[in-house]
Amino acid sequence: MESSGQTSKIHVSEPTMNLTQNAIDYSEPVEMEIKGKGVMKTYFLV
């Protein structure tokens, strides 16, 4: 996740977002190629 992130933004996986979605606001899903994992839905905190 670190190598595919953006400067000054917190980037999380879909399982993390699912666990914390009631407490934290997230961006719309972004599909990214994650090293060692393939294409995954990821989210940025807003």
PDB file of N, H, CA, C and O in Angstrom:
ATOM      1  N   MET A   1       0.827  -1.185   0.000  1.00  0.00           N
ATOM      2  CA  MET A   1       0.000   0.000   0.000  1.00  0.00           C
ATOM      3  C   MET A   1       0.879   1.259   0.000  1.00  0.00           C
ATOM      4  O   MET A   1       0.538   2.248  -0.649  1.00  0.00           O
ATOM      5  N   GLU A   2       1.987   1.231   0.710  1.00  0.00           N
ATOM      6  H   GLU A   2       2.264   0.428   1.238  1.00  0.00           H
ATOM      7  CA  GLU A   2       2.832   2.424   0.772  1.00  0.00           C
ATOM      8  C   GLU A   2       3.351   2.831  -0.589  1.00  0.00           C
ATOM      9  O   GLU A   2       3.355   4.018  -0.917  1.00  0.00           O
ATOM     10  N   SER A   3       3.788   1.876  -1.385  1.00  0.00           N
ATOM     11  H   SER A   3       3.785   0.913  -1.118  1.00  0.00           H
ATOM     12  CA  SER A   3       4.392   2.209  -2.677  1.00  0.00           C
ATOM     13  C   SER A   3       3.376   2.730  -3.684  1.00  0.00           C
ATOM     14  O   SER A   3       3.766   3.345  -4.677  1.00  0.00           O
ATOM     15  N   SER A   4       2.089   2.503  -3.458  1.00  0.00           N
ATOM     16  H   SER A   4       1.773   2.004  -2.652  1.00  0.00           H
ATOM     17  CA  SER A   4       1.077   2.969  -4.409  1.00  0.00           C
ATOM     18  C   SER A   4       0.253   4.128  -3.874  1.00  0.00           C
ATOM     19  O   SER A   4      -0.718   4.540  -4.509  1.00  0.00           O
ATOM     20  N   GLY A   5       0.624   4.658  -2.722  1.00  0.00           N
ATOM     21  H   GLY A   5       1.413   4.324  -2.207  1.00  0.00           H
ATOM     22  CA  GLY A   5      -0.133   5.745  -2.100  1.00  0.00           C
ATOM     23  C   GLY A   5       0.174   7.104  -2.692  1.00  0.00           C
ATOM     24  O   GLY A   5       0.928   7.220  -3.658  1.00  0.00           O
ATOM     25  N   GLN A   6      -0.420   8.135  -2.102  1.00  0.00           N
ATOM     26  H   GLN A   6      -1.032   8.041  -1.317  1.00  0.00           H
ATOM     27  CA  GLN A   6      -0.196   9.523  -2.497  1.00  0.00           C
ATOM     28  C   GLN A   6       0.337  10.295  -1.299  1.00  0.00           C
ATOM     29  O   GLN A   6       0.004   9.992  -0.153  1.00  0.00           O
ATOM     30  N   THR A   7       1.156  11.280  -1.572  1.00  0.00           N
ATOM     31  H   THR A   7       1.426  11.526  -2.503  1.00  0.00           H
ATOM     32  CA  THR A   7       1.759  12.091  -0.523  1.00  0.00           C
ATOM     33  C   THR A   7       0.697  12.739   0.361  1.00  0.00           C
ATOM     34  O   THR A   7      -0.276  13.304  -0.139  1.00  0.00           O
ATOM     35  N   SER A   8       0.886  12.656   1.657  1.00  0.00           N
ATOM     36  H   SER A   8       1.677  12.197   2.064  1.00  0.00           H
ATOM     37  CA  SER A   8       0.027  13.277   2.671  1.00  0.00           C
ATOM     38  C   SER A   8      -1.400  12.733   2.707  1.00  0.00           C
ATOM     39  O   SER A   8      -2.296  13.406   3.216  1.00  0.00           O
ATOM     40  N   LYS A   9      -1.628  11.542   2.184  1.00  0.00           N
ATOM     41  H   LYS A   9      -0.900  10.995   1.771  1.00  0.00           H
ATOM     42  CA  LYS A   9      -2.950  10.922   2.256  1.00  0.00           C
ATOM     43  C   LYS A   9      -2.819   9.544   2.886  1.00  0.00           C
ATOM     44  O   LYS A   9      -1.839   8.834   2.662  1.00  0.00           O
ATOM     45  N   ILE A  10      -3.822   9.178   3.675  1.00  0.00           N
ATOM     46  H   ILE A  10      -4.618   9.755   3.856  1.00  0.00           H
ATOM     47  CA  ILE A  10      -3.841   7.855   4.286  1.00  0.00           C
ATOM     48  C   ILE A  10      -4.641   6.940   3.375  1.00  0.00           C
ATOM     49  O   ILE A  10      -5.787   7.228   3.030  1.00  0.00           O
ATOM     50  N   HIS A  11      -4.030   5.851   2.999  1.00  0.00           N
ATOM     51  H   HIS A  11      -3.099   5.617   3.280  1.00  0.00           H
ATOM     52  CA  HIS A  11      -4.536   4.918   1.993  1.00  0.00           C
ATOM     53  C   HIS A  11      -4.818   3.591   2.690  1.00  0.00           C
ATOM     54  O   HIS A  11      -3.929   3.051   3.350  1.00  0.00           O
ATOM     55  N   VAL A  12      -6.029   3.050   2.562  1.00  0.00           N
ATOM     56  H   VAL A  12      -6.751   3.489   2.026  1.00  0.00           H
ATOM     57  CA  VAL A  12      -6.359   1.795   3.236  1.00  0.00           C
ATOM     58  C   VAL A  12      -6.988   0.804   2.266  1.00  0.00           C
ATOM     59  O   VAL A  12      -7.495   1.175   1.207  1.00  0.00           O
ATOM     60  N   SER A  13      -6.940  -0.444   2.651  1.00  0.00           N
ATOM     61  H   SER A  13      -6.527  -0.745   3.510  1.00  0.00           H
ATOM     62  CA  SER A  13      -7.550  -1.515   1.863  1.00  0.00           C
ATOM     63  C   SER A  13      -9.046  -1.596   2.147  1.00  0.00           C
ATOM     64  O   SER A  13      -9.543  -0.985   3.093  1.00  0.00           O
ATOM     65  N   GLU A  14      -9.754  -2.350   1.322  1.00  0.00           N
ATOM     66  H   GLU A  14      -9.351  -2.846   0.553  1.00  0.00           H
ATOM     67  CA  GLU A  14     -11.196  -2.512   1.508  1.00  0.00           C
ATOM     68  C   GLU A  14     -11.548  -3.178   2.842  1.00  0.00           C
ATOM     69  O   GLU A  14     -12.494  -2.737   3.495  1.00  0.00           O
ATOM     70  N   PRO A  15     -10.826  -4.223   3.276  1.00  0.00           N
ATOM     71  CA  PRO A  15     -11.163  -4.813   4.585  1.00  0.00           C
ATOM     72  C   PRO A  15     -11.026  -3.810   5.740  1.00  0.00           C
ATOM     73  O   PRO A  15     -11.841  -3.815   6.662  1.00  0.00           O
ATOM     74  N   THR A  16     -10.005  -2.956   5.692  1.00  0.00           N
ATOM     75  H   THR A  16      -9.343  -2.952   4.942  1.00  0.00           H
ATOM     76  CA  THR A  16      -9.843  -1.938   6.732  1.00  0.00           C
ATOM     77  C   THR A  16     -10.982  -0.934   6.687  1.00  0.00           C
ATOM     78  O   THR A  16     -11.517  -0.547   7.726  1.00  0.00           O
ATOM     79  N   MET A  17     -11.352  -0.514   5.485  1.00  0.00           N
ATOM     80  H   MET A  17     -10.918  -0.829   4.641  1.00  0.00           H
ATOM     81  CA  MET A  17     -12.465   0.419   5.340  1.00  0.00           C
ATOM     82  C   MET A  17     -13.748  -0.195   5.890  1.00  0.00           C
ATOM     83  O   MET A  17     -14.509   0.487   6.577  1.00  0.00           O
ATOM     84  N   ASN A  18     -13.998  -1.460   5.603  1.00  0.00           N
ATOM     85  H   ASN A  18     -13.380  -2.014   5.045  1.00  0.00           H
ATOM     86  CA  ASN A  18     -15.215  -2.119   6.087  1.00  0.00           C
ATOM     87  C   ASN A  18     -15.285  -2.153   7.612  1.00  0.00           C
ATOM     88  O   ASN A  18     -16.367  -2.034   8.186  1.00  0.00           O
ATOM     89  N   LEU A  19     -14.147  -2.313   8.263  1.00  0.00           N
ATOM     90  H   LEU A  19     -13.267  -2.410   7.796  1.00  0.00           H
ATOM     91  CA  LEU A  19     -14.121  -2.353   9.727  1.00  0.00           C
ATOM     92  C   LEU A  19     -14.330  -0.986  10.374  1.00  0.00           C
ATOM     93  O   LEU A  19     -14.815  -0.899  11.502  1.00  0.00           O
ATOM     94  N   THR A  20     -13.966   0.078   9.665  1.00  0.00           N
ATOM     95  H   THR A  20     -13.573   0.008   8.748  1.00  0.00           H
ATOM     96  CA  THR A  20     -13.977   1.407  10.277  1.00  0.00           C
ATOM     97  C   THR A  20     -14.915   2.406   9.598  1.00  0.00           C
ATOM     98  O   THR A  20     -14.894   3.589   9.939  1.00  0.00           O
ATOM     99  N   GLN A  21     -15.725   1.966   8.657  1.00  0.00           N
ATOM    100  H   GLN A  21     -15.742   1.006   8.380  1.00  0.00           H
ATOM    101  CA  GLN A  21     -16.547   2.890   7.867  1.00  0.00           C
ATOM    102  C   GLN A  21     -17.553   3.690   8.686  1.00  0.00           C
ATOM    103  O   GLN A  21     -17.974   4.760   8.247  1.00  0.00           O
ATOM    104  N   ASN A  22     -17.946   3.214   9.845  1.00  0.00           N
ATOM    105  H   ASN A  22     -17.604   2.344  10.201  1.00  0.00           H
ATOM    106  CA  ASN A  22     -18.893   3.959  10.678  1.00  0.00           C
ATOM    107  C   ASN A  22     -18.227   5.079  11.473  1.00  0.00           C
ATOM    108  O   ASN A  22     -18.909   5.964  11.989  1.00  0.00           O
ATOM    109  N   ALA A  23     -16.907   5.046  11.575  1.00  0.00           N
ATOM    110  H   ALA A  23     -16.352   4.327  11.156  1.00  0.00           H
ATOM    111  CA  ALA A  23     -16.195   6.043  12.369  1.00  0.00           C
ATOM    112  C   ALA A  23     -15.375   7.019  11.533  1.00  0.00           C
ATOM    113  O   ALA A  23     -15.012   8.093  12.014  1.00  0.00           O
ATOM    114  N   ILE A  24     -15.077   6.655  10.279  1.00  0.00           N
ATOM    115  H   ILE A  24     -15.372   5.783   9.888  1.00  0.00           H
ATOM    116  CA  ILE A  24     -14.178   7.454   9.440  1.00  0.00           C
ATOM    117  C   ILE A  24     -14.820   7.649   8.073  1.00  0.00           C
ATOM    118  O   ILE A  24     -15.473   6.742   7.555  1.00  0.00           O
ATOM    119  N   ASP A  25     -14.634   8.838   7.483  1.00  0.00           N
ATOM    120  H   ASP A  25     -14.104   9.575   7.904  1.00  0.00           H
ATOM    121  CA  ASP A  25     -15.129   9.108   6.133  1.00  0.00           C
ATOM    122  C   ASP A  25     -14.059   8.736   5.112  1.00  0.00           C
ATOM    123  O   ASP A  25     -12.881   9.048   5.287  1.00  0.00           O
ATOM    124  N   TYR A  26     -14.484   8.065   4.048  1.00  0.00           N
ATOM    125  H   TYR A  26     -15.440   7.811   3.905  1.00  0.00           H
ATOM    126  CA  TYR A  26     -13.565   7.609   3.006  1.00  0.00           C
ATOM    127  C   TYR A  26     -13.968   8.151   1.646  1.00  0.00           C
ATOM    128  O   TYR A  26     -15.122   8.519   1.426  1.00  0.00           O
ATOM    129  N   SER A  27     -13.002   8.194   0.737  1.00  0.00           N
ATOM    130  H   SER A  27     -12.065   7.895   0.916  1.00  0.00           H
ATOM    131  CA  SER A  27     -13.251   8.558  -0.653  1.00  0.00           C
ATOM    132  C   SER A  27     -14.010   7.423  -1.331  1.00  0.00           C
ATOM    133  O   SER A  27     -14.204   6.352  -0.757  1.00  0.00           O
ATOM    134  N   GLU A  28     -14.431   7.679  -2.552  1.00  0.00           N
ATOM    135  H   GLU A  28     -14.274   8.549  -3.018  1.00  0.00           H
ATOM    136  CA  GLU A  28     -14.988   6.614  -3.375  1.00  0.00           C
ATOM    137  C   GLU A  28     -13.881   5.592  -3.620  1.00  0.00           C
ATOM    138  O   GLU A  28     -12.704   5.948  -3.556  1.00  0.00           O
ATOM    139  N   PRO A  29     -14.225   4.329  -3.900  1.00  0.00           N
ATOM    140  CA  PRO A  29     -13.187   3.335  -4.129  1.00  0.00           C
ATOM    141  C   PRO A  29     -12.351   3.644  -5.363  1.00  0.00           C
ATOM    142  O   PRO A  29     -12.848   4.143  -6.372  1.00  0.00           O
ATOM    143  N   VAL A  30     -11.069   3.332  -5.248  1.00  0.00           N
ATOM    144  H   VAL A  30     -10.664   2.927  -4.428  1.00  0.00           H
ATOM    145  CA  VAL A  30     -10.119   3.494  -6.343  1.00  0.00           C
ATOM    146  C   VAL A  30      -9.501   2.127  -6.579  1.00  0.00           C
ATOM    147  O   VAL A  30      -8.921   1.548  -5.660  1.00  0.00           O
ATOM    148  N   GLU A  31      -9.613   1.601  -7.794  1.00  0.00           N
ATOM    149  H   GLU A  31     -10.083   2.072  -8.540  1.00  0.00           H
ATOM    150  CA  GLU A  31      -8.980   0.315  -8.086  1.00  0.00           C
ATOM    151  C   GLU A  31      -7.531   0.563  -8.466  1.00  0.00           C
ATOM    152  O   GLU A  31      -7.239   1.337  -9.378  1.00  0.00           O
ATOM    153  N   MET A  32      -6.624  -0.104  -7.757  1.00  0.00           N
ATOM    154  H   MET A  32      -6.861  -0.732  -7.016  1.00  0.00           H
ATOM    155  CA  MET A  32      -5.190   0.075  -7.988  1.00  0.00           C
ATOM    156  C   MET A  32      -4.504  -1.274  -8.057  1.00  0.00           C
ATOM    157  O   MET A  32      -4.943  -2.246  -7.443  1.00  0.00           O
ATOM    158  N   GLU A  33      -3.424  -1.316  -8.811  1.00  0.00           N
ATOM    159  H   GLU A  33      -3.068  -0.526  -9.310  1.00  0.00           H
ATOM    160  CA  GLU A  33      -2.557  -2.495  -8.866  1.00  0.00           C
ATOM    161  C   GLU A  33      -1.651  -2.414  -7.642  1.00  0.00           C
ATOM    162  O   GLU A  33      -0.822  -1.509  -7.540  1.00  0.00           O
ATOM    163  N   ILE A  34      -1.806  -3.349  -6.719  1.00  0.00           N
ATOM    164  H   ILE A  34      -2.479  -4.084  -6.801  1.00  0.00           H
ATOM    165  CA  ILE A  34      -1.020  -3.378  -5.488  1.00  0.00           C
ATOM    166  C   ILE A  34       0.044  -4.455  -5.623  1.00  0.00           C
ATOM    167  O   ILE A  34      -0.254  -5.611  -5.923  1.00  0.00           O
ATOM    168  N   LYS A  35       1.276  -4.058  -5.398  1.00  0.00           N
ATOM    169  H   LYS A  35       1.518  -3.119  -5.154  1.00  0.00           H
ATOM    170  CA  LYS A  35       2.417  -4.960  -5.532  1.00  0.00           C
ATOM    171  C   LYS A  35       2.212  -6.214  -4.689  1.00  0.00           C
ATOM    172  O   LYS A  35       1.999  -6.125  -3.479  1.00  0.00           O
ATOM    173  N   GLY A  36       2.276  -7.371  -5.322  1.00  0.00           N
ATOM    174  H   GLY A  36       2.449  -7.443  -6.304  1.00  0.00           H
ATOM    175  CA  GLY A  36       2.129  -8.640  -4.622  1.00  0.00           C
ATOM    176  C   GLY A  36       0.689  -9.067  -4.374  1.00  0.00           C
ATOM    177  O   GLY A  36       0.460 -10.175  -3.889  1.00  0.00           O
ATOM    178  N   LYS A  37      -0.289  -8.219  -4.694  1.00  0.00           N
ATOM    179  H   LYS A  37      -0.102  -7.319  -5.088  1.00  0.00           H
ATOM    180  CA  LYS A  37      -1.695  -8.526  -4.438  1.00  0.00           C
ATOM    181  C   LYS A  37      -2.549  -8.504  -5.697  1.00  0.00           C
ATOM    182  O   LYS A  37      -3.572  -9.187  -5.756  1.00  0.00           O
ATOM    183  N   GLY A  38      -2.150  -7.729  -6.711  1.00  0.00           N
ATOM    184  H   GLY A  38      -1.319  -7.174  -6.663  1.00  0.00           H
ATOM    185  CA  GLY A  38      -2.971  -7.566  -7.905  1.00  0.00           C
ATOM    186  C   GLY A  38      -3.860  -6.352  -7.778  1.00  0.00           C
ATOM    187  O   GLY A  38      -3.579  -5.456  -6.982  1.00  0.00           O
ATOM    188  N   VAL A  39      -4.942  -6.309  -8.560  1.00  0.00           N
ATOM    189  H   VAL A  39      -5.170  -7.037  -9.206  1.00  0.00           H
ATOM    190  CA  VAL A  39      -5.859  -5.163  -8.536  1.00  0.00           C
ATOM    191  C   VAL A  39      -6.767  -5.284  -7.314  1.00  0.00           C
ATOM    192  O   VAL A  39      -7.404  -6.314  -7.090  1.00  0.00           O
ATOM    193  N   MET A  40      -6.811  -4.197  -6.523  1.00  0.00           N
ATOM    194  H   MET A  40      -6.295  -3.360  -6.704  1.00  0.00           H
ATOM    195  CA  MET A  40      -7.622  -4.154  -5.309  1.00  0.00           C
ATOM    196  C   MET A  40      -8.386  -2.845  -5.246  1.00  0.00           C
ATOM    197  O   MET A  40      -7.935  -1.833  -5.783  1.00  0.00           O
ATOM    198  N   LYS A  41      -9.552  -2.857  -4.586  1.00  0.00           N
ATOM    199  H   LYS A  41      -9.918  -3.679  -4.150  1.00  0.00           H
ATOM    200  CA  LYS A  41     -10.250  -1.614  -4.270  1.00  0.00           C
ATOM    201  C   LYS A  41      -9.558  -1.021  -3.049  1.00  0.00           C
ATOM    202  O   LYS A  41      -9.351  -1.704  -2.046  1.00  0.00           O
ATOM    203  N   THR A  42      -9.208   0.244  -3.145  1.00  0.00           N
ATOM    204  H   THR A  42      -9.376   0.799  -3.960  1.00  0.00           H
ATOM    205  CA  THR A  42      -8.572   0.941  -2.034  1.00  0.00           C
ATOM    206  C   THR A  42      -9.311   2.246  -1.786  1.00  0.00           C
ATOM    207  O   THR A  42     -10.094   2.692  -2.625  1.00  0.00           O
ATOM    208  N   TYR A  43      -9.063   2.852  -0.643  1.00  0.00           N
ATOM    209  H   TYR A  43      -8.426   2.490   0.038  1.00  0.00           H
ATOM    210  CA  TYR A  43      -9.768   4.063  -0.232  1.00  0.00           C
ATOM    211  C   TYR A  43      -8.785   5.021   0.421  1.00  0.00           C
ATOM    212  O   TYR A  43      -7.785   4.606   1.007  1.00  0.00           O
ATOM    213  N   PHE A  44      -9.089   6.318   0.309  1.00  0.00           N
ATOM    214  H   PHE A  44      -9.901   6.655  -0.168  1.00  0.00           H
ATOM    215  CA  PHE A  44      -8.336   7.354   0.997  1.00  0.00           C
ATOM    216  C   PHE A  44      -9.224   7.972   2.063  1.00  0.00           C
ATOM    217  O   PHE A  44     -10.423   8.140   1.845  1.00  0.00           O
ATOM    218  N   LEU A  45      -8.654   8.313   3.213  1.00  0.00           N
ATOM    219  H   LEU A  45      -7.679   8.177   3.391  1.00  0.00           H
ATOM    220  CA  LEU A  45      -9.411   9.020   4.232  1.00  0.00           C
ATOM    221  C   LEU A  45      -9.664  10.440   3.738  1.00  0.00           C
ATOM    222  O   LEU A  45      -8.802  11.040   3.095  1.00  0.00           O
ATOM    223  N   VAL A  46     -10.853  10.981   4.041  1.00  0.00           N
ATOM    224  H   VAL A  46     -11.553  10.494   4.563  1.00  0.00           H
ATOM    225  CA  VAL A  46     -11.165  12.367   3.660  1.00  0.00           C
ATOM    226  C   VAL A  46     -11.293  13.224   4.893  1.00  0.00           C
ATOM    227  O   VAL A  46     -11.553  14.423   4.787  1.00  0.00           O
TER     228      VAL A  46
END
